[in-house]
Amino acid sequence: MMDITERHRAEKHIQELNRDLERRAQDLELTTEELRVTNEELHRANEKLHEANVGLQVANKELERLTESVALELRRPLVSLHHLAHLIDQDDALALLPQTEQLFQLMHANTEEMDRLTEGLLQVARIIQRPLQKQTVAPKTLVREVLQELEPDRQDRQVEITIGELGEGQADPALLKLVWSHLLSNALKFTRQHAYAQTIFRAFQRYHREDEYEGAGIWLAMVEWIIRRHGGRVWVEGEENNGAAFYFTFG
């Protein structure tokens, strides 16, 4: 009788141990699942952090290129101004020469270019810090507004403008208008040399002869930056003696 009772107790104890082990196994399984979910979340967070870091590195490199290019752009007219001032300073007789007025005109032109570059740089700085404000935009409306603003630049010139089908999209209207403004204004004086098309969007790089057109690198660099912020891309195609065509997309 004692043996049966002891065996019954032992079996009951074993059953309790088994139930306890099952509970522990279930708890372990739940903990393992929670850890798996946590690991997946951490993995996704790490991927997003990596993407953010890559984006930050790209942005920093672009800013570095912009800063370097700005220094180069601003240095060129400054050197010209310094040289012209030196010529006038070294020779008092220049004040009596017919060329003196021309020299001062060149100095004035360089000063105006400095103003344009400075304004462009300030605009770049404002755009870099400005958060995107996307909304539904009608590109045709923006293009017409820009063309109206550029009307003085089109006077006394044979310019044919055709506006095709431009569907609505999500974009920052102020920034998209800047894109149209810079592209269309530069289209009025754009080079026909296809060789320059490959490097035209390097920040602030000149792509035409300096005695032909005003500097436009800063505006084209800004266009590329705005389009990239919208998740799009911009490119240019051209053939020698056959003009050039700009294309861009935005998300």
Secondary structure as UniProt FT lines:
FT   HELIX           2..90
FT   HELIX           92..96
FT   HELIX           99..129
FT   STRAND          135..137
FT   HELIX           139..149
FT   HELIX           151..154
FT   TURN            155..156
FT   STRAND          169..171
FT   HELIX           173..187
FT   TURN            188..189
FT   HELIX           194..198
FT   TURN            199..201
FT   TURN            203..204
FT   TURN            210..212
FT   HELIX           217..229
FT   TURN            230..231
FT   STRAND          234..238
FT   TURN            240..241
FT   STRAND          244..248
//
